Amino acid sequence: MSTVGDLYLESRLDFLRKTQNPDGGWGYFPGKQSWLEPTTYATLALHGTSGSDASFDRSWKLVRSWQTAEGSFRPSGQVQGGTWVTAHVVTLATVRGVYDDSVRRSVDWMLSVVGAEHTVLMRAASFLHLLKTKLDVSHEGWPWREGNAAWIEPTAHTLVALKKVAGNYKGGELEHRVRDGEALVLSRRCSDGGWNCGNPNVLNFDLPSYPETTGLALLGIQGRSASELAGPLDVARRFREETKSSLAKAWLTIALRCHRQNINAPAGEGRVSGDIMLAALEALGHPDGNFPLFGTGGHA
């Protein structure tokens, strides 16, 4: 480990070790019920560190218990029905080296889900210029929950998962959905160069991009051409310097490092937030952190 920012990283990893729940998961805050999202980030942040094998075993066992009959995953033990977090489980499976029938069912489910705006009626309305938005509805993308419209964040996480699992999942449909998902992300880039949650223009008014979503979008389109990435990476670097959001800075840091961008390492210990998800993402984005686990190696 480098000498720069050692305390910054170790303080966050120690916080995560101390806040793992008895059931093996993590909540969004210490002592709260376990949810799949913070459990994923904490597990990834701790992977490969002291005592992480036993910790991963516990979190993996809990997460696997939340799979539905159709192959998707519930976001917690108290929520019924699978959601976008299924992508996180597939990502965890690739890190763990698991490619069994359970994972295949999850991938099959993800490939079956499309954004609700990708319908014949919506595409016809778009063709006839009847929509009050310039949204490109020709791409499928992924929603937060089946039956909803596609958004940038669930699409980005699903793209990461599908690209990581692609080498162990044969079939043209996966490659097609990856290409189409990337096209959706690129089509929804805002006029200022970044991304917002999903709609760059409404009522002929250009909407601004958000730092956090820009970082996530860049994770999803790893492997695109240098000309396609140059502008968004410039925006991401500027956002990282300007944003006051710690969560946005964390995602931007992870994305920029995955794109092999040289950025400053955090100095000193820094205050550890009581937010478990934020602490995990900050640890992941450290130069000695596990940010490569979000790397996809480019296209599927």
VENQUI-V526443 format. One record per residue. N is the residue number from 1. RES is the residue in one small letter. PSI is psi in radians with two decimals (* if undefined). NEAR is the number of other ideal C-beta (glycine too) atoms within 8 Angstrom. Layout:
n=N res=RES psi=PSI near=NEAR
n=N res=RES psi=PSI near=NEAR
This chain:
n=1 res=m psi=2.47 near=5
n=2 res=s psi=2.91 near=8
n=3 res=t psi=-0.23 near=4
n=4 res=v psi=2.05 near=7
n=5 res=g psi=0.37 near=13
n=6 res=d psi=-0.78 near=10
n=7 res=l psi=-0.59 near=9
n=8 res=y psi=-0.85 near=14
n=9 res=l psi=-0.86 near=13
n=10 res=e psi=-0.60 near=8
n=11 res=s psi=-0.62 near=11
n=12 res=r psi=-0.71 near=15
n=13 res=l psi=-0.70 near=12
n=14 res=d psi=-0.69 near=8
n=15 res=f psi=-0.73 near=11
n=16 res=l psi=-0.70 near=16
n=17 res=r psi=-0.68 near=10
n=18 res=k psi=-0.29 near=7
n=19 res=t psi=0.12 near=11
n=20 res=q psi=2.29 near=12
n=21 res=n psi=2.79 near=10
n=22 res=p psi=-0.49 near=3
n=23 res=d psi=-0.09 near=7
n=24 res=g psi=-0.19 near=13
n=25 res=g psi=-3.00 near=14
n=26 res=w psi=2.54 near=15
n=27 res=g psi=-3.12 near=13
n=28 res=y psi=-0.40 near=10
n=29 res=f psi=2.71 near=8
n=30 res=p psi=2.37 near=8
n=31 res=g psi=-0.05 near=5
n=32 res=k psi=2.86 near=6
n=33 res=q psi=2.65 near=8
n=34 res=s psi=2.41 near=14
n=35 res=w psi=2.66 near=12
n=36 res=l psi=-0.65 near=16
n=37 res=e psi=-1.01 near=11
n=38 res=p psi=-0.52 near=15
n=39 res=t psi=-0.72 near=15
n=40 res=t psi=-0.88 near=14
n=41 res=y psi=-0.67 near=13
n=42 res=a psi=-0.74 near=16
n=43 res=t psi=-0.76 near=13
n=44 res=l psi=-0.71 near=15
n=45 res=a psi=-0.66 near=16
n=46 res=l psi=-0.27 near=13
n=47 res=h psi=2.24 near=11
n=48 res=g psi=-0.01 near=5
n=49 res=t psi=3.06 near=7
n=50 res=s psi=2.20 near=3
n=51 res=g psi=0.14 near=7
n=52 res=s psi=-0.42 near=10
n=53 res=d psi=-0.82 near=6
n=54 res=a psi=-0.66 near=7
n=55 res=s psi=-0.76 near=12
n=56 res=f psi=-0.72 near=12
n=57 res=d psi=-0.77 near=9
n=58 res=r psi=-0.79 near=11
n=59 res=s psi=-0.66 near=15
n=60 res=w psi=-0.74 near=12
n=61 res=k psi=-0.73 near=9
n=62 res=l psi=-0.87 near=13
n=63 res=v psi=-0.75 near=14
n=64 res=r psi=-0.45 near=9
n=65 res=s psi=-0.19 near=7
n=66 res=w psi=0.18 near=12
n=67 res=q psi=2.44 near=13
n=68 res=t psi=2.98 near=10
n=69 res=a psi=-0.50 near=3
n=70 res=e psi=-0.11 near=7
n=71 res=g psi=-0.25 near=14
n=72 res=s psi=3.05 near=14
n=73 res=f psi=2.45 near=15
n=74 res=r psi=2.58 near=15
n=75 res=p psi=-0.26 near=10
n=76 res=s psi=3.01 near=10
n=77 res=g psi=-0.26 near=8
n=78 res=q psi=-0.04 near=4
n=79 res=v psi=2.34 near=8
n=80 res=q psi=2.46 near=3
n=81 res=g psi=2.44 near=9
n=82 res=g psi=2.73 near=13
n=83 res=t psi=-2.93 near=13
n=84 res=w psi=-0.40 near=12
n=85 res=v psi=-0.17 near=13
n=86 res=t psi=-0.62 near=14
n=87 res=a psi=-0.66 near=15
n=88 res=h psi=-0.67 near=13
n=89 res=v psi=-0.68 near=16
n=90 res=v psi=-0.70 near=16
n=91 res=t psi=-0.80 near=16
n=92 res=l psi=-0.69 near=13
n=93 res=a psi=-0.69 near=12
n=94 res=t psi=-0.63 near=13
n=95 res=v psi=-0.64 near=9
n=96 res=r psi=-0.26 near=8
n=97 res=g psi=0.54 near=5
n=98 res=v psi=2.17 near=8
n=99 res=y psi=0.92 near=10
n=100 res=d psi=-2.99 near=6
n=101 res=d psi=-0.58 near=5
n=102 res=s psi=-0.77 near=10
n=103 res=v psi=-0.71 near=13
n=104 res=r psi=-0.70 near=11
n=105 res=r psi=-0.61 near=11
n=106 res=s psi=-0.75 near=16
n=107 res=v psi=-0.76 near=14
n=108 res=d psi=-0.73 near=9
n=109 res=w psi=-0.79 near=13
n=110 res=m psi=-0.67 near=15
n=111 res=l psi=-0.36 near=9
n=112 res=s psi=-0.25 near=6
n=113 res=v psi=2.31 near=8
n=114 res=v psi=2.79 near=9
n=115 res=g psi=2.49 near=14
n=116 res=a psi=-0.37 near=10
n=117 res=e psi=-0.19 near=9
n=118 res=h psi=1.20 near=13
n=119 res=t psi=2.86 near=7
n=120 res=v psi=-0.73 near=5
n=121 res=l psi=-0.81 near=6
n=122 res=m psi=-0.68 near=11
n=123 res=r psi=-0.65 near=11
n=124 res=a psi=-0.74 near=8
n=125 res=a psi=-0.67 near=9
n=126 res=s psi=-0.75 near=13
n=127 res=f psi=-0.62 near=6
n=128 res=l psi=0.10 near=6
n=129 res=h psi=0.70 near=5
n=130 res=l psi=-0.15 near=5
n=131 res=l psi=2.58 near=10
n=132 res=k psi=0.55 near=4
n=133 res=t psi=2.73 near=8
n=134 res=k psi=0.30 near=7
n=135 res=l psi=2.27 near=11
n=136 res=d psi=1.91 near=9
n=137 res=v psi=0.24 near=10
n=138 res=s psi=-0.22 near=6
n=139 res=h psi=2.66 near=13
n=140 res=e psi=-0.94 near=11
n=141 res=g psi=-3.00 near=13
n=142 res=w psi=2.46 near=15
n=143 res=p psi=3.02 near=15
n=144 res=w psi=-0.67 near=8
n=145 res=r psi=2.50 near=8
n=146 res=e psi=2.33 near=9
n=147 res=g psi=-0.15 near=5
n=148 res=n psi=3.03 near=9
n=149 res=a psi=2.74 near=8
n=150 res=a psi=2.52 near=17
n=151 res=w psi=2.86 near=13
n=152 res=i psi=-0.83 near=15
n=153 res=e psi=-0.91 near=11
n=154 res=p psi=-0.55 near=13
n=155 res=t psi=-0.76 near=15
n=156 res=a psi=-0.82 near=13
n=157 res=h psi=-0.64 near=15
n=158 res=t psi=-0.67 near=14
n=159 res=l psi=-0.75 near=16
n=160 res=v psi=-0.84 near=15
n=161 res=a psi=-0.79 near=14
n=162 res=l psi=-0.68 near=17
n=163 res=k psi=-0.67 near=15
n=164 res=k psi=-0.55 near=10
n=165 res=v psi=-0.16 near=15
n=166 res=a psi=-0.69 near=11
n=167 res=g psi=-0.30 near=4
n=168 res=n psi=0.26 near=6
n=169 res=y psi=1.80 near=10
n=170 res=k psi=2.47 near=2
n=171 res=g psi=2.40 near=6
n=172 res=g psi=-0.42 near=5
n=173 res=e psi=-0.69 near=7
n=174 res=l psi=-0.82 near=14
n=175 res=e psi=-0.72 near=11
n=176 res=h psi=-0.79 near=8
n=177 res=r psi=-0.60 near=11
n=178 res=v psi=-0.84 near=14
n=179 res=r psi=-0.78 near=9
n=180 res=d psi=-0.64 near=11
n=181 res=g psi=-0.71 near=17
n=182 res=e psi=-0.71 near=12
n=183 res=a psi=-0.66 near=9
n=184 res=l psi=-0.82 near=15
n=185 res=v psi=-0.82 near=16
n=186 res=l psi=-0.61 near=10
n=187 res=s psi=-0.34 near=8
n=188 res=r psi=0.31 near=13
n=189 res=r psi=2.35 near=12
n=190 res=c psi=2.82 near=13
n=191 res=s psi=-0.39 near=6
n=192 res=d psi=0.03 near=8
n=193 res=g psi=-0.26 near=10
n=194 res=g psi=-2.67 near=16
n=195 res=w psi=2.58 near=15
n=196 res=n psi=-2.80 near=13
n=197 res=c psi=-0.47 near=8
n=198 res=g psi=-0.26 near=8
n=199 res=n psi=1.94 near=10
n=200 res=p psi=-0.25 near=13
n=201 res=n psi=2.32 near=11
n=202 res=v psi=2.33 near=8
n=203 res=l psi=0.70 near=5
n=204 res=n psi=0.41 near=5
n=205 res=f psi=2.12 near=6
n=206 res=d psi=2.20 near=8
n=207 res=l psi=2.64 near=10
n=208 res=p psi=2.75 near=7
n=209 res=s psi=2.87 near=15
n=210 res=y psi=2.46 near=11
n=211 res=p psi=-0.84 near=17
n=212 res=e psi=-0.83 near=11
n=213 res=t psi=-0.56 near=14
n=214 res=t psi=-0.74 near=17
n=215 res=g psi=-0.76 near=17
n=216 res=l psi=-0.73 near=15
n=217 res=a psi=-0.72 near=15
n=218 res=l psi=-0.58 near=16
n=219 res=l psi=-0.69 near=16
n=220 res=g psi=-0.50 near=16
n=221 res=i psi=0.45 near=14
n=222 res=q psi=2.38 near=14
n=223 res=g psi=-0.15 near=8
n=224 res=r psi=2.96 near=8
n=225 res=s psi=2.74 near=5
n=226 res=a psi=-0.63 near=5
n=227 res=s psi=-0.59 near=5
n=228 res=e psi=-0.51 near=9
n=229 res=l psi=-0.37 near=12
n=230 res=a psi=-0.90 near=8
n=231 res=g psi=-0.90 near=7
n=232 res=p psi=-0.63 near=16
n=233 res=l psi=-0.64 near=12
n=234 res=d psi=-0.75 near=9
n=235 res=v psi=-0.75 near=13
n=236 res=a psi=-0.74 near=17
n=237 res=r psi=-0.72 near=11
n=238 res=r psi=-0.78 near=8
n=239 res=f psi=-0.73 near=14
n=240 res=r psi=-0.63 near=13
n=241 res=e psi=-0.54 near=6
n=242 res=e psi=-0.50 near=7
n=243 res=t psi=2.53 near=10
n=244 res=k psi=-0.03 near=3
n=245 res=s psi=2.09 near=8
n=246 res=s psi=-0.63 near=8
n=247 res=l psi=-0.78 near=10
n=248 res=a psi=-0.76 near=13
n=249 res=k psi=-0.67 near=11
n=250 res=a psi=-0.81 near=13
n=251 res=w psi=-0.70 near=14
n=252 res=l psi=-0.68 near=16
n=253 res=t psi=-0.81 near=14
n=254 res=i psi=-0.81 near=15
n=255 res=a psi=-0.80 near=15
n=256 res=l psi=-0.69 near=15
n=257 res=r psi=-0.66 near=12
n=258 res=c psi=-0.46 near=14
n=259 res=h psi=0.25 near=10
n=260 res=r psi=0.66 near=4
n=261 res=q psi=2.44 near=9
n=262 res=n psi=2.01 near=2
n=263 res=i psi=2.74 near=9
n=264 res=n psi=2.46 near=3
n=265 res=a psi=2.64 near=9
n=266 res=p psi=2.48 near=9
n=267 res=a psi=2.49 near=6
n=268 res=g psi=-2.96 near=7
n=269 res=e psi=-0.81 near=7
n=270 res=g psi=2.57 near=9
n=271 res=r psi=2.31 near=4
n=272 res=v psi=2.08 near=9
n=273 res=s psi=2.70 near=8
n=274 res=g psi=0.03 near=6
n=275 res=d psi=1.97 near=8
n=276 res=i psi=-0.75 near=17
n=277 res=m psi=-0.75 near=12
n=278 res=l psi=-0.77 near=11
n=279 res=a psi=-0.71 near=14
n=280 res=a psi=-0.76 near=16
n=281 res=l psi=-0.65 near=14
n=282 res=e psi=-0.69 near=16
n=283 res=a psi=-0.73 near=14
n=284 res=l psi=-0.65 near=16
n=285 res=g psi=-0.14 near=11
n=286 res=h psi=2.58 near=14
n=287 res=p psi=-0.43 near=8
n=288 res=d psi=0.15 near=8
n=289 res=g psi=-3.08 near=10
n=290 res=n psi=0.53 near=10
n=291 res=f psi=-0.52 near=13
n=292 res=p psi=-0.30 near=6
n=293 res=l psi=-0.30 near=10
n=294 res=f psi=-0.06 near=13
n=295 res=g psi=2.54 near=8
n=296 res=t psi=-0.19 near=11
n=297 res=g psi=0.28 near=6
n=298 res=g psi=-2.42 near=6
n=299 res=h psi=2.82 near=7
n=300 res=a psi=* near=7
